[in-house]
Amino acid sequence: MVGFSGPVWGQQNPVVVELYTSQGCAACPPADDLLNEIADHDAVLPLALHVDYWDYIGWADTFGKAAFSARQKSYARKMGRKSVYTPQMIIGGIDDIQGNAAMQVMGLIADHHMNPFADGLVTVEIAAQDSGGVTVEARSSTILEFAVDVQIVRFLDRATVEITAGENAGREITYRNIVTDWTVLDAWDGSAPFSYTVPGDVPDGTGLAVLVQEQGLGPILAAARYP
């Protein structure tokens, strides 16, 4: 088991960890387990994005979406890579690493906490409204010198899947923070507070996160989750 060491990290502006994974990838379960371990730490916002490009080898990922494969491919182009792979973790929108390299992953998360890309520049809050819905608010200490996207991510807290074909045939795997939808709300420049009310409730067993990320899949400046 991999643990957190050093100072206790607060939940303000957690480090976002995107795991690109697949139920049809034999190398992915250790990365899935690592994400499961860090899912309950307020200091980190881990999000599992299941891709669909391994579906052809015998098992169609029950959470896989072409949109998540496309996001990973966009990161690859941004980082000068010619191909994508699983398991891959993108940390803070900046660093990429093999998702099953546990010690290196934890080291990068620690680095992002100790040396945040935009320390205090942007803050994000999420709050439930008595009348229903969830309000997202973002504030910046100054007008931003670059455009950012405010994004809403919905995810399942956990699910256990019995895999009967493909590279992981015969395995029963539990997944955490499984992304079901990733939506860009709007562009924002920080000149005025950003506010948006997400209609409806957040059902039990699910979560909602908001991310502020430089456009073009750049650094993630701020993030928060609910509940």
C-alpha positions as CSV (number, residue, x, y, z in Angstrom):
1,M,0.0,0.0,0.0
2,V,1.2,3.5,-0.9
3,G,0.7,6.2,1.7
4,F,1.1,9.9,2.0
5,S,4.2,11.1,3.9
6,G,5.4,14.5,5.0
7,P,3.1,17.3,6.1
8,V,-0.6,16.8,6.1
9,W,-2.1,18.3,2.9
10,G,-5.3,20.4,3.1
11,Q,-8.3,19.9,0.9
12,Q,-8.1,23.4,-0.6
13,N,-7.3,23.1,-4.3
14,P,-6.6,19.3,-4.5
15,V,-4.1,18.0,-7.1
16,V,-6.1,16.6,-10.0
17,V,-4.9,13.1,-11.2
18,E,-6.4,11.8,-14.4
19,L,-6.1,8.1,-14.9
20,Y,-6.6,6.8,-18.5
21,T,-7.4,3.2,-18.1
22,S,-9.3,0.3,-19.6
23,Q,-11.0,-2.9,-18.4
24,G,-9.4,-4.6,-21.4
25,C,-5.8,-3.7,-20.4
26,A,-3.8,-6.3,-18.5
27,A,-1.4,-3.6,-17.2
28,C,-4.1,-1.4,-15.8
29,P,-5.3,-3.1,-12.5
30,P,-2.3,-1.9,-10.5
31,A,-3.0,1.6,-11.6
32,D,-6.7,1.2,-10.8
33,D,-5.8,0.0,-7.3
34,L,-3.5,3.0,-6.8
35,L,-6.3,5.4,-7.7
36,N,-8.6,3.5,-5.3
37,E,-6.0,4.1,-2.5
38,I,-5.8,7.8,-3.1
39,A,-9.5,8.4,-3.8
40,D,-10.4,9.1,-0.1
41,H,-7.6,11.7,0.4
42,D,-8.9,15.3,0.3
43,A,-5.6,16.4,-1.0
44,V,-6.0,14.7,-4.3
45,L,-8.8,14.6,-6.8
46,P,-8.3,11.4,-8.8
47,L,-10.5,10.8,-11.8
48,A,-10.7,7.6,-13.8
49,L,-11.3,8.1,-17.5
50,H,-12.0,4.8,-19.2
51,V,-11.0,4.8,-22.9
52,D,-12.6,2.8,-25.7
53,Y,-9.7,2.0,-28.0
54,W,-8.9,-1.4,-26.5
55,D,-12.5,-2.6,-26.8
56,Y,-11.6,-4.5,-30.0
57,I,-9.4,-7.0,-28.3
58,G,-12.2,-8.9,-26.7
59,W,-13.9,-6.9,-23.9
60,A,-15.9,-3.6,-24.3
61,D,-15.1,-1.4,-21.3
62,T,-18.5,-0.8,-19.6
63,F,-17.4,2.8,-18.8
64,G,-15.4,3.5,-21.9
65,K,-16.2,6.6,-24.0
66,A,-14.7,7.9,-27.2
67,A,-14.7,11.4,-25.6
68,F,-12.2,10.3,-23.0
69,S,-10.0,8.6,-25.6
70,A,-10.1,11.9,-27.5
71,R,-9.1,13.9,-24.4
72,Q,-6.1,11.6,-23.9
73,K,-5.1,11.9,-27.6
74,S,-5.3,15.7,-27.3
75,Y,-2.9,15.6,-24.3
76,A,-0.6,13.4,-26.4
77,R,-0.5,16.0,-29.1
78,K,0.1,18.7,-26.6
79,M,3.0,16.8,-25.1
80,G,4.5,15.9,-28.4
81,R,3.7,12.2,-28.2
82,K,2.8,10.2,-31.3
83,S,0.6,7.7,-29.5
84,V,-1.4,7.0,-26.4
85,Y,-1.1,4.2,-23.9
86,T,-2.8,2.8,-20.7
87,P,-2.4,3.1,-17.9
88,Q,-1.4,6.7,-18.0
89,M,-1.8,9.4,-15.3
90,I,-1.8,13.1,-16.1
91,I,-1.1,15.1,-13.0
92,G,-2.2,18.7,-12.7
93,G,-2.7,18.9,-16.5
94,I,1.1,19.1,-16.8
95,D,3.0,15.9,-16.0
96,D,2.3,12.4,-17.5
97,I,3.6,9.1,-16.0
98,Q,2.9,5.4,-16.2
99,G,-0.1,4.9,-14.0
100,N,1.2,1.8,-12.3
101,A,4.5,3.5,-11.2
102,A,3.2,4.0,-7.7
103,M,6.2,5.7,-6.0
104,Q,6.8,8.0,-8.9
105,V,3.2,9.0,-9.0
106,M,3.1,9.8,-5.3
107,G,6.3,11.8,-5.7
108,L,4.8,13.9,-8.5
109,I,1.6,14.5,-6.4
110,A,3.8,15.7,-3.6
111,D,5.7,18.0,-5.9
112,H,2.5,19.6,-7.1
113,H,1.4,20.2,-3.5
114,M,4.7,21.7,-2.5
115,N,5.0,23.8,-5.7
116,P,1.6,24.5,-7.1
117,F,1.5,25.9,-10.6
118,A,-0.8,28.8,-9.7
119,D,-0.7,29.1,-5.9
120,G,-3.7,31.1,-4.8
121,L,-4.3,32.6,-8.2
122,V,-7.7,31.0,-8.6
123,T,-10.0,29.6,-6.0
124,V,-13.1,27.4,-6.6
125,E,-16.0,26.6,-4.4
126,I,-19.0,24.2,-4.8
127,A,-22.1,24.4,-2.6
128,A,-25.5,22.8,-2.6
129,Q,-28.5,25.1,-2.7
130,D,-31.6,24.6,-0.5
131,S,-33.8,25.1,-3.6
132,G,-31.9,22.4,-5.4
133,G,-28.9,22.3,-7.6
134,V,-25.3,22.9,-6.9
135,T,-23.6,26.3,-7.3
136,V,-20.1,26.6,-8.7
137,E,-18.1,29.8,-8.1
138,A,-14.6,30.6,-9.2
139,R,-12.6,33.7,-8.4
140,S,-9.2,35.0,-9.5
141,S,-6.9,37.4,-7.6
142,T,-6.2,39.2,-10.9
143,I,-7.2,39.2,-14.6
144,L,-5.7,36.1,-16.1
145,E,-3.1,36.5,-18.8
146,F,-4.4,33.4,-20.6
147,A,-7.9,32.0,-21.3
148,V,-9.1,29.2,-19.1
149,D,-12.0,26.7,-19.3
150,V,-14.3,26.1,-16.4
151,Q,-15.2,22.4,-16.5
152,I,-17.7,20.2,-14.7
153,V,-17.0,16.5,-14.2
154,R,-19.5,13.9,-13.0
155,F,-18.3,10.6,-11.7
156,L,-19.5,7.4,-9.9
157,D,-18.0,6.9,-6.5
158,R,-17.3,3.2,-7.1
159,A,-18.3,0.1,-9.1
160,T,-17.2,-3.5,-9.2
161,V,-17.1,-5.2,-12.6
162,E,-16.8,-8.9,-13.4
163,I,-14.8,-9.1,-16.6
164,T,-15.4,-12.3,-18.6
165,A,-13.4,-11.7,-21.7
166,G,-10.2,-10.0,-22.9
167,E,-6.9,-9.6,-21.2
168,N,-8.5,-9.4,-17.7
169,A,-11.0,-12.3,-18.2
170,G,-11.9,-14.0,-14.9
171,R,-11.1,-10.9,-12.8
172,E,-13.5,-8.9,-10.6
173,I,-12.2,-5.3,-10.4
174,T,-13.4,-2.4,-8.2
175,Y,-13.1,1.0,-9.7
176,R,-13.3,4.4,-8.0
177,N,-14.2,7.9,-9.2
178,I,-15.3,6.7,-12.6
179,V,-15.9,9.7,-14.9
180,T,-19.3,9.5,-16.6
181,D,-19.3,13.0,-18.2
182,W,-16.8,15.9,-18.7
183,T,-18.3,19.2,-19.9
184,V,-16.7,22.6,-20.5
185,L,-19.1,25.1,-19.0
186,D,-17.5,28.3,-20.4
187,A,-14.3,30.2,-21.0
188,W,-13.3,32.7,-18.3
189,D,-10.6,35.4,-18.0
190,G,-10.8,36.1,-14.2
191,S,-11.9,39.7,-14.7
192,A,-15.1,39.0,-12.7
193,P,-16.2,36.1,-10.5
194,F,-17.6,33.1,-12.4
195,S,-20.8,31.6,-11.1
196,Y,-23.0,28.8,-12.5
197,T,-25.7,26.7,-10.9
198,V,-25.8,23.0,-12.0
199,P,-29.4,22.0,-12.0
200,G,-30.7,19.0,-10.2
201,D,-29.3,17.1,-7.3
202,V,-26.1,15.0,-7.2
203,P,-27.4,11.5,-6.7
204,D,-26.2,9.2,-4.0
205,G,-23.1,7.2,-5.0
206,T,-22.0,9.9,-7.4
207,G,-19.8,13.1,-7.2
208,L,-19.3,16.3,-9.1
209,A,-16.0,18.2,-9.6
210,V,-15.2,21.5,-11.1
211,L,-11.8,22.2,-12.7
212,V,-10.3,25.5,-14.0
213,Q,-7.8,24.6,-16.7
214,E,-5.8,26.7,-19.2
215,Q,-7.4,26.3,-22.6
216,G,-5.8,23.8,-24.9
217,L,-5.3,21.2,-22.1
218,G,-2.8,23.3,-20.1
219,P,-2.2,23.4,-16.4
220,I,-5.1,22.9,-14.0
221,L,-5.2,26.1,-11.9
222,A,-7.8,25.1,-9.4
223,A,-10.3,22.3,-8.6
224,A,-12.9,21.3,-6.1
225,R,-15.4,18.5,-5.6
226,Y,-18.9,17.8,-4.2
227,P,-19.8,16.2,-1.9
